Amino acid sequence: MAMDNLLFKPGNSLIRQSLSAQRSIVPTNGDGFGLGWYGDLPHPGLYRDTMPAWNDVNLRSLAEQIRATAFFAHVRASTGTATTRLNCHPFRWERWLFMHNGKIGGWGCVRRDLEYQLTEEFYPHREGSTDSEVFFYLLLGNGLVTDPQGAFRRTVAQILDAMQAHKVEEPLRIACAVTDGRRTFALRYSSDTQSPSMFYGKGCDIWVDDGEVHFDPGRGCVLLLSEPLDTVSDSWREIAESRLVVVEAGQVTVLPFSPVVARPMVAAQ
């Protein structure tokens, strides 16, 4: 399927959401966009720009031509960092792509501590200034490639520890997804039970008719997204708070999620 079928044609397509999102705190997402996809090369393709997604003719032209078995698309509403191409999602490292809605509360207070905790292997790859990119490289440093579930648990705990150390009162809010083109992991979590929304739809095939997205019965195609692409409620399932989603071979598994809890210290007698 060409990407424009999903990016432009549904009644509540991602491009429409960039102008008027229905479930976002900020309805307009005009601080850039990004597209990542898996084609014939070992690493994914990447196209990002600071133009609003609804106003970029290059995006429409690319989406009409690109066909891929897996892709990420993101429209950005900045939470305070600069509107630059390097700050647009998705972020890429080797075969991995990552994108994020939400915010690390008190980012200005905890930024130095969290950047300092990036490992020597991944710190040189950091190019922008967003909390989302730091989150990605913390995940990689915490074992994303070999232990994705553990990496999410350790990374969220790491961030919460930094926020607590700096007495940050703003919440941590996460709705993110990461993929290597074969497996996708998505997390919906927040410290105040107000994380950005997340939905999925699945079937053996996807088709769009008169603005509505339809899934044929069966397994093989999965869409993970921040809000439904149309009003056909039977097509979409909402992911609850504190859940980790695993997508592989057309199968969706939703698991309960909690950060790693630090072992309490016991004073010597």
Helices and strands as residue ranges (DSSP letters): H 4-7, H 14-20, E 33-37, E 45-49, G 53-55, H 57-65, E 71-75, G 85-87, E 91-93, E 96-103, H 107-116, G 123-125, H 131-141, H 148-165, E 173-179, E 183-190, E 199-209, E 212-225, G 233-235, E 237-238, E 243-248, E 251-256
